[in-house]
Amino acid sequence: MSKESSHKQILKATGIIGGSQVISVLIGIVRTKIVAVLLGPAGVGIIGVYQSMLDIVRTVSSLGIQYSAIRDVAEAYGTGDDERIGRTFAVLHRWVLITGFLGMGATLALAVPLSRQAFGDDKHVTGMAILSVTLLLSSISGGQNAVMNGFRQIGSMSKASIFGVLTGFCISVPLYFLYGTDGIVPAMVLNAVGALVVSWWFSHKIKIRKVVISWKETFSEGYGMIRLGLFGVFSGFITTAIMYYVRVFIIQKSGMEAAGQFQSAWSISSVYLGMVLNAMWADFFPRLSEVNKDNEVVNRLLNEQTEVVLLMASPLIIGMITYMPVLIALFYTHKFTSSIQILQWQLMGDFLRILIWPISFVILAKAKGVLYVISESLWYILYYALLYFSWDHIGLQSLGMSFFLAYVMLISIMLVIAHSVSGYRWSRRNLIYVLSYFSLVVLAFLNARYVPQLMSYGTGAVLVMLSAVLSYYGLKQVIDIKALFRKFIR
């Protein structure tokens, strides 16, 4: 693949995945509003509790294979060997059934204690038991999505995502309208059925040779997939536990209002970064997995991904730092103004975060499970430690400041890890981009914090324009933007 084609592929993946995510989010917002009206806070609470219980069981029972399988499928696909692709698919198919039945069985067995723990009574035992089947259905659909991901069927994945959300909307709203809270369990089951049908519809078009394998081969050949998946599960538990203690710490120090400010800042930060991360999962990770043993190609892909992410995300980060008061007013209320300064610190950290993410995918593509757990957990440990020791001195601001400082510490560590794993270092062009954009990000931060608000909007607009011009000329060096634009408007 030529350099221009590679950059074009990254831009295409980001655009398609980002566009589908925007549509899905908008549908989700409408659905949430309607459900809130039809069911009220109590009904929404029941859905949330059911979903939380199922997510806990799913996290353990899935063994993380929906994510680790992407690597195996992509690596097999990269060889072009139909026999190997067929064997990998057969192993994955067996394991999604095993983990699906494991999750369903665990939920059935734990229906009584889960209901008592979550709801304080036995009234929802039947509901939990019925919902156990969703773990089997979601495991199978997760496997089908992993196949699409491994084959880099980005268009199919995006369509499946949109149609999945639409199907859920069309199923849930009528049931809630007709049956109220009694429609919650049937809606959740039918949503899982709908997701399975949608993922099957888009994945069954992929032609894979049918290969028969024994149960012994299922376990021996699936060992690597399960091993890497378990590292992912373990990493997820560590990060979830630390973030739980962060929230408890905030509540103990300053109460629920401070926790709400933290949650609002975290949510806004996650929404726009989700587009970048999902695009990497859909395109960058499978491409890395295909060539994970060729360090020269890995490092070239890593530099290209870093370059495109910098060019696309930096103007957005600078704009969000500048106009954060407007965004908070749009998404929340005046009661959340304290989260503005937290977010401005977080956005500086997010700039470093987008430089770290591609490196994390290299570690995962090379199946360095222990290193992946360490690298994924390290930031959360640093964040909690900085927060713990700084809160008494600077209060709520430590939430944002600790976020940024933890990434300052982590990025140097991750660059060392990347060099040890694949010999990676930033290209000269990327180093220039990092220094240039980070300077603009810092200027935007200082402008937003210390210049009167109306004036800061004007000077901030200049910084956004400078970063946008830099991005335009940067992209122009690697792709034909005019040709791409003409193709898009057609």
C-alpha positions as CSV (number, residue, x, y, z in Angstrom):
1,M,0.0,0.0,0.0
2,S,1.4,3.4,-1.0
3,K,1.9,6.1,1.6
4,E,-1.0,8.2,0.3
5,S,-3.3,5.1,0.2
6,S,-2.4,4.3,3.8
7,H,-3.2,7.8,5.0
8,K,-6.4,7.8,2.9
9,Q,-7.4,4.5,4.5
10,I,-6.9,6.0,8.0
11,L,-9.0,9.1,7.1
12,K,-11.7,6.9,5.5
13,A,-11.9,4.7,8.6
14,T,-12.1,7.7,11.0
15,G,-14.7,9.4,8.9
16,I,-16.9,6.3,8.5
17,I,-16.7,5.2,12.1
18,G,-17.0,8.8,13.4
19,G,-20.1,9.4,11.2
20,S,-21.8,6.2,12.3
21,Q,-21.0,7.0,15.9
22,V,-22.6,10.5,15.6
23,I,-25.8,8.9,14.1
24,S,-25.9,6.3,16.8
25,V,-25.4,8.9,19.6
26,L,-28.2,11.0,18.2
27,I,-30.6,8.0,18.0
28,G,-29.5,7.1,21.5
29,I,-30.3,10.6,22.8
30,V,-33.8,10.5,21.3
31,R,-34.4,7.0,22.7
32,T,-33.2,8.0,26.2
33,K,-35.5,11.0,26.2
34,I,-38.5,8.9,25.2
35,V,-37.7,6.1,27.6
36,A,-37.3,8.7,30.4
37,V,-40.8,10.0,29.7
38,L,-42.5,6.6,29.3
39,L,-40.8,4.9,32.3
40,G,-39.8,7.7,34.6
41,P,-36.7,7.7,36.8
42,A,-37.7,4.3,38.5
43,G,-38.0,2.5,35.2
44,V,-34.7,4.0,33.9
45,G,-33.1,2.9,37.2
46,I,-34.4,-0.7,36.7
47,I,-32.9,-0.8,33.2
48,G,-29.6,0.5,34.5
49,V,-29.4,-2.1,37.4
50,Y,-30.3,-5.0,35.0
51,Q,-27.6,-3.8,32.6
52,S,-25.0,-3.4,35.3
53,M,-25.6,-6.9,36.6
54,L,-25.4,-8.4,33.1
55,D,-22.2,-6.4,32.3
56,I,-20.5,-7.7,35.4
57,V,-21.2,-11.3,34.5
58,R,-20.4,-10.7,30.8
59,T,-17.0,-9.1,31.7
60,V,-15.9,-12.3,33.5
61,S,-17.6,-15.0,31.4
62,S,-16.6,-13.6,28.0
63,L,-12.9,-14.0,28.8
64,G,-12.3,-10.9,26.6
65,I,-12.3,-12.9,23.4
66,Q,-14.5,-10.5,21.5
67,Y,-11.4,-8.2,21.5
68,S,-8.5,-10.6,21.5
69,A,-10.1,-12.5,18.6
70,I,-9.8,-9.5,16.4
71,R,-6.0,-9.9,16.5
72,D,-6.2,-13.6,15.6
73,V,-8.7,-13.1,12.8
74,A,-6.8,-10.2,11.3
75,E,-3.5,-12.1,11.5
76,A,-5.0,-15.1,9.7
77,Y,-6.6,-12.8,7.1
78,G,-3.3,-11.1,6.5
79,T,-1.7,-14.4,5.5
80,G,-4.4,-15.0,2.7
81,D,-4.4,-18.7,3.8
82,D,-8.0,-19.9,3.5
83,E,-7.3,-22.9,5.7
84,R,-5.9,-20.8,8.5
85,I,-8.7,-18.3,8.2
86,G,-11.2,-21.1,8.4
87,R,-9.5,-22.7,11.4
88,T,-9.4,-19.4,13.3
89,F,-13.1,-18.8,12.6
90,A,-14.0,-22.3,13.8
91,V,-12.0,-21.8,17.0
92,L,-13.7,-18.4,17.6
93,H,-17.1,-19.8,16.8
94,R,-16.7,-22.6,19.4
95,W,-15.4,-20.2,22.1
96,V,-18.2,-17.7,21.7
97,L,-20.6,-20.5,22.3
98,I,-18.7,-21.8,25.3
99,T,-18.4,-18.3,26.9
100,G,-22.0,-17.5,25.9
101,F,-23.4,-20.6,27.7
102,L,-21.0,-20.0,30.6
103,G,-22.4,-16.5,31.0
104,M,-26.0,-17.7,30.7
105,G,-25.5,-20.5,33.2
106,A,-23.8,-18.2,35.7
107,T,-26.6,-15.7,35.5
108,L,-29.2,-18.4,36.0
109,A,-27.3,-19.8,39.0
110,L,-26.8,-16.3,40.5
111,A,-30.2,-14.9,39.7
112,V,-31.4,-15.0,43.3
113,P,-28.3,-13.4,44.9
114,L,-28.0,-10.9,42.1
115,S,-31.6,-9.8,42.5
116,R,-31.3,-9.4,46.2
117,Q,-28.0,-7.6,46.0
118,A,-29.2,-5.1,43.3
119,F,-32.9,-4.7,44.2
120,G,-33.1,-5.8,47.8
121,D,-35.8,-8.4,47.1
122,D,-36.7,-11.5,45.1
123,K,-39.2,-9.7,42.8
124,H,-36.7,-9.5,39.9
125,V,-35.3,-13.1,40.1
126,T,-37.5,-14.2,37.1
127,G,-36.4,-11.1,35.1
128,M,-32.7,-11.9,35.8
129,A,-33.2,-15.5,34.8
130,I,-34.9,-14.6,31.5
131,L,-32.2,-12.0,30.7
132,S,-29.5,-14.7,31.1
133,V,-30.2,-15.7,27.4
134,T,-29.0,-12.2,26.4
135,L,-25.4,-13.2,27.4
136,L,-25.5,-16.1,24.9
137,L,-26.9,-13.9,22.2
138,S,-24.5,-11.1,22.8
139,S,-21.5,-13.5,22.9
140,I,-22.4,-14.8,19.4
141,S,-23.0,-11.4,18.0
142,G,-19.7,-10.2,19.5
143,G,-17.9,-13.0,17.7
144,Q,-19.6,-12.0,14.4
145,N,-18.5,-8.4,15.0
146,A,-14.9,-9.6,15.7
147,V,-14.9,-11.3,12.4
148,M,-16.0,-8.1,10.6
149,N,-13.4,-6.2,12.5
150,G,-10.6,-8.6,11.7
151,F,-11.5,-8.5,8.0
152,R,-11.6,-4.7,8.3
153,Q,-15.2,-4.5,6.9
154,I,-15.5,-1.0,8.1
155,G,-18.5,-0.1,6.1
156,S,-20.4,-3.2,7.3
157,M,-19.4,-2.5,10.9
158,S,-20.7,1.0,10.7
159,K,-24.0,-0.1,9.1
160,A,-24.4,-2.8,11.7
161,S,-23.8,-0.3,14.4
162,I,-26.5,2.1,13.1
163,F,-29.0,-0.6,12.3
164,G,-28.4,-2.2,15.7
165,V,-29.2,1.1,17.5
166,L,-32.3,1.6,15.2
167,T,-33.5,-1.9,15.8
168,G,-33.2,-1.3,19.6
169,F,-35.1,1.9,19.2
170,C,-37.9,0.3,17.2
171,I,-38.2,-2.6,19.6
172,S,-37.9,-0.8,22.9
173,V,-40.2,2.3,22.5
174,P,-43.4,0.4,21.5
175,L,-42.9,-2.1,24.3
176,Y,-42.4,0.6,26.9
177,F,-45.3,2.5,25.5
178,L,-47.6,-0.5,25.7
179,Y,-46.4,-2.2,28.9
180,G,-44.4,0.3,30.8
181,T,-41.9,-1.2,33.2
182,D,-43.3,-4.7,32.4
183,G,-41.8,-4.3,29.0
184,I,-38.2,-3.9,30.2
185,V,-37.2,-7.5,30.2
186,P,-38.9,-8.4,26.9
187,A,-37.3,-5.3,25.3
188,M,-33.8,-6.2,26.5
189,V,-34.2,-9.8,25.2
190,L,-35.5,-8.7,21.8
191,N,-32.8,-6.1,21.6
192,A,-30.2,-8.8,21.9
193,V,-32.0,-10.9,19.3
194,G,-32.1,-7.8,17.0
195,A,-28.4,-7.2,17.5
196,L,-27.6,-10.8,16.7
197,V,-29.7,-10.7,13.5
198,V,-28.1,-7.5,12.4
199,S,-24.5,-8.7,13.0
200,W,-25.3,-12.0,11.2
201,W,-26.7,-10.2,8.2
202,F,-23.6,-8.1,7.7
203,S,-21.0,-10.8,8.7
204,H,-22.5,-13.8,6.8
205,K,-21.5,-12.1,3.5
206,I,-17.8,-12.8,4.3
207,K,-16.7,-15.9,2.5
208,I,-14.9,-18.3,4.9
209,R,-13.9,-21.9,4.2
210,K,-15.6,-24.3,6.5
211,V,-13.1,-26.2,8.5
212,V,-13.9,-29.0,11.0
213,I,-11.8,-29.1,14.2
214,S,-11.8,-31.3,17.2
215,W,-12.5,-30.1,20.8
216,K,-8.9,-30.7,21.6
217,E,-7.9,-28.3,18.8
218,T,-10.5,-25.8,20.0
219,F,-8.7,-25.6,23.4
220,S,-5.1,-25.8,22.1
221,E,-5.5,-23.3,19.2
222,G,-7.7,-21.0,21.3
223,Y,-5.3,-20.8,24.1
224,G,-3.5,-17.6,22.8
225,M,-6.9,-15.9,22.2
226,I,-8.1,-16.7,25.7
227,R,-4.8,-15.8,27.3
228,L,-4.7,-12.4,25.7
229,G,-8.4,-11.9,26.4
230,L,-7.9,-12.7,30.1
231,F,-5.2,-10.0,30.3
232,G,-7.7,-7.6,28.9
233,V,-10.3,-8.6,31.5
234,F,-7.8,-8.3,34.3
235,S,-6.8,-4.8,33.0
236,G,-10.4,-3.8,32.8
237,F,-11.0,-4.9,36.4
238,I,-8.0,-2.9,37.7
239,T,-9.1,0.3,35.9
240,T,-12.7,-0.1,36.9
241,A,-11.8,-0.7,40.5
242,I,-9.5,2.4,40.6
243,M,-12.1,4.6,39.0
244,Y,-14.6,3.4,41.6
245,Y,-12.3,4.4,44.4
246,V,-11.7,7.7,42.7
247,R,-15.4,8.4,42.8
248,V,-15.7,7.2,46.4
249,F,-12.7,9.5,47.3
250,I,-14.4,12.5,45.7
251,I,-17.7,11.8,47.5
252,Q,-15.9,11.5,50.8
253,K,-14.0,14.7,50.3
254,S,-16.6,17.0,48.8
255,G,-19.9,15.1,48.4
256,M,-22.1,14.1,45.5
257,E,-22.1,17.5,43.8
258,A,-18.3,17.2,43.3
259,A,-18.8,13.7,42.0
260,G,-21.4,15.0,39.5
261,Q,-18.9,17.7,38.3
262,F,-16.3,14.9,37.8
263,Q,-18.8,12.7,35.9
264,S,-19.9,15.5,33.6
265,A,-16.3,16.3,32.7
266,W,-15.4,12.7,32.2
267,S,-18.5,12.1,29.9
268,I,-17.8,15.1,27.6
269,S,-14.2,14.0,27.3
270,S,-15.2,10.5,26.5
271,V,-17.7,11.3,23.7
272,Y,-15.3,13.0,21.3
273,L,-12.4,10.7,22.1
274,G,-14.6,7.7,21.4
275,M,-14.7,8.5,17.7
276,V,-10.9,8.4,17.6
277,L,-10.7,5.2,19.7
278,N,-13.4,3.3,17.8
279,A,-11.7,4.2,14.5
280,M,-8.5,2.7,15.8
281,W,-10.3,-0.5,16.9
282,A,-12.0,-0.8,13.5
283,D,-9.0,-0.2,11.2
284,F,-5.7,0.4,12.9
285,F,-5.7,-2.6,15.2
286,P,-6.6,-5.2,12.5
287,R,-3.9,-3.7,10.2
288,L,-1.3,-3.9,12.9
289,S,-2.3,-7.4,13.8
290,E,-1.9,-8.5,10.1
291,V,1.8,-7.4,10.1
292,N,2.6,-7.6,13.9
293,K,5.9,-9.6,13.3
294,D,7.3,-7.0,10.8
295,N,8.6,-4.1,13.0
296,E,9.4,-1.9,10.1
297,V,5.8,-2.0,8.8
298,V,4.5,-1.7,12.3
299,N,6.5,1.4,13.0
300,R,5.5,3.0,9.7
301,L,1.8,2.3,10.4
302,L,2.2,3.7,13.9
303,N,3.8,6.9,12.7
304,E,1.1,7.3,10.0
305,Q,-1.7,6.7,12.6
306,T,-0.1,9.2,15.0
307,E,0.2,11.8,12.3
308,V,-3.4,11.6,11.1
309,V,-4.8,11.6,14.7
310,L,-2.7,14.7,15.5
311,L,-3.9,16.5,12.3
312,M,-7.5,15.7,12.9
313,A,-7.9,15.9,16.7
314,S,-5.7,18.9,17.6
315,P,-7.9,21.6,16.2
316,L,-10.9,20.0,17.9
317,I,-9.1,19.9,21.3
318,I,-8.0,23.6,20.9
319,G,-11.6,24.6,20.0
320,M,-13.0,22.7,23.0
321,I,-10.6,24.3,25.4
322,T,-11.5,27.7,24.1
323,Y,-15.3,27.3,24.0
324,M,-15.8,24.9,26.9
325,P,-18.2,27.3,28.8
326,V,-20.5,27.3,25.7
327,L,-20.4,23.4,25.5
328,I,-21.2,23.1,29.2
329,A,-24.1,25.5,28.8
330,L,-25.4,23.4,25.9
331,F,-25.0,19.9,27.4
332,Y,-25.7,20.7,31.1
333,T,-26.7,23.7,33.2
334,H,-25.1,26.6,35.0
335,K,-24.7,24.3,38.1
336,F,-21.9,22.4,36.2
337,T,-19.6,25.4,35.7
338,S,-17.0,24.0,38.1
339,S,-16.4,21.2,35.6
340,I,-15.2,23.8,33.0
341,Q,-11.7,24.2,34.5
342,I,-11.5,20.4,35.2
343,L,-12.2,19.8,31.5
344,Q,-9.6,22.3,30.3
345,W,-6.9,20.4,32.2
346,Q,-8.3,17.1,31.0
347,L,-8.2,18.3,27.3
348,M,-4.5,19.0,27.7
349,G,-4.1,15.5,29.0
350,D,-6.2,14.2,26.1
351,F,-3.7,15.6,23.6
352,L,-1.1,13.3,25.2
353,R,-3.6,10.5,25.4
354,I,-4.1,10.4,21.6
355,L,-0.4,10.0,21.2
356,I,-0.3,7.0,23.7
357,W,-3.3,5.1,22.3
358,P,-1.6,3.9,19.0
359,I,1.3,2.6,21.1
360,S,-1.2,0.6,23.3
361,F,-2.6,-1.1,20.1
362,V,1.0,-2.1,19.1
363,I,1.4,-3.8,22.5
364,L,-1.9,-5.6,22.1
365,A,-1.2,-6.6,18.4
366,K,2.1,-8.2,19.5
367,A,0.2,-10.1,22.2
368,K,2.3,-8.7,25.1
369,G,-0.4,-9.4,27.7
370,V,1.5,-8.6,30.9
371,L,3.0,-5.4,29.3
372,Y,-0.5,-4.4,28.1
373,V,-2.0,-4.8,31.7
374,I,0.9,-2.7,33.1
375,S,0.6,0.0,30.5
376,E,-3.2,0.2,30.7
377,S,-3.2,0.2,34.6
378,L,-0.3,2.6,35.1
379,W,-2.1,5.8,34.2
380,Y,-5.0,5.0,36.6
381,I,-2.5,4.3,39.4
382,L,-0.7,7.6,38.8
383,Y,-3.9,9.5,38.5
384,Y,-5.2,8.2,41.8
385,A,-1.9,8.8,43.6
386,L,-1.7,12.4,42.3
387,L,-5.3,13.1,43.2
388,Y,-4.9,11.6,46.7
389,F,-1.9,13.8,47.5
390,S,-3.0,17.0,45.8
391,W,-6.7,17.2,46.8
392,D,-6.2,18.9,50.2
393,H,-4.0,21.6,48.6
394,I,-6.0,22.5,45.5
395,G,-9.4,20.8,45.9
396,L,-11.6,20.1,42.9
397,Q,-9.0,21.4,40.4
398,S,-6.8,18.4,41.3
399,L,-9.2,16.2,39.2
400,G,-8.1,17.9,36.0
401,M,-4.5,18.7,37.0
402,S,-3.9,15.1,38.1
403,F,-5.3,13.9,34.8
404,F,-2.9,16.0,32.8
405,L,0.2,15.3,35.0
406,A,-0.5,11.5,34.9
407,Y,-0.3,11.6,31.1
408,V,2.8,13.7,31.2
409,M,4.5,11.0,33.3
410,L,3.0,8.1,31.2
411,I,3.9,9.3,27.7
412,S,7.7,9.1,28.3
413,I,7.2,5.6,29.8
414,M,5.1,4.5,26.8
415,L,7.6,5.8,24.3
416,V,10.3,3.7,26.0
417,I,8.0,0.6,26.0
418,A,7.2,1.2,22.3
419,H,10.9,1.4,21.5
420,S,11.7,-1.8,23.4
421,V,8.8,-3.7,21.7
422,S,9.2,-2.6,18.0
423,G,12.1,-0.1,17.9
424,Y,9.5,2.7,17.5
425,R,10.3,6.4,17.7
426,W,8.4,9.4,16.4
427,S,9.3,10.5,12.8
428,R,10.8,13.9,12.4
429,R,7.5,15.2,10.9
430,N,5.5,13.8,13.9
431,L,8.0,15.4,16.4
432,I,7.4,18.8,14.7
433,Y,3.7,18.3,14.8
434,V,3.7,17.3,18.5
435,L,5.7,20.3,19.5
436,S,3.7,22.7,17.3
437,Y,0.3,21.5,18.3
438,F,1.2,21.1,22.0
439,S,2.4,24.7,22.0
440,L,-1.0,25.8,20.6
441,V,-2.9,23.6,23.1
442,V,-1.0,25.3,26.0
443,L,-1.6,28.7,24.6
444,A,-5.3,27.9,24.2
445,F,-5.3,26.7,27.9
446,L,-3.6,29.9,29.1
447,N,-5.9,32.0,27.0
448,A,-9.1,30.3,28.3
449,R,-7.9,30.5,32.0
450,Y,-6.4,34.0,32.2
451,V,-8.0,36.2,29.4
452,P,-11.5,37.7,30.0
453,Q,-14.1,35.4,28.5
454,L,-15.3,37.4,25.5
455,M,-11.8,38.4,24.5
456,S,-10.6,34.8,25.0
457,Y,-13.2,33.6,22.4
458,G,-11.6,35.9,19.8
459,T,-8.0,35.0,20.5
460,G,-9.0,31.3,20.8
461,A,-10.6,31.5,17.4
462,V,-7.2,32.6,16.0
463,L,-5.5,29.6,17.6
464,V,-8.2,27.3,16.2
465,M,-7.6,28.7,12.7
466,L,-3.9,28.4,13.0
467,S,-4.2,24.7,14.0
468,A,-6.7,24.1,11.2
469,V,-4.4,25.7,8.6
470,L,-1.5,23.5,9.9
471,S,-3.7,20.5,9.7
472,Y,-4.9,21.3,6.2
473,Y,-1.3,21.7,4.9
474,G,-0.2,18.6,6.8
475,L,-3.0,16.5,5.2
476,K,-2.2,18.1,1.8
477,Q,1.3,16.6,2.0
478,V,0.1,13.1,2.3
479,I,-3.2,13.0,0.3
480,D,-5.0,14.8,-2.5
481,I,-7.5,16.7,-0.4
482,K,-9.3,18.3,-3.4
483,A,-9.8,14.9,-5.1
484,L,-11.0,13.5,-1.8
485,F,-13.5,16.4,-1.3
486,R,-14.8,16.1,-4.9
487,K,-15.4,12.3,-4.3
488,F,-17.1,13.0,-1.0
489,I,-19.6,15.6,-2.4
490,R,-20.5,13.4,-5.3
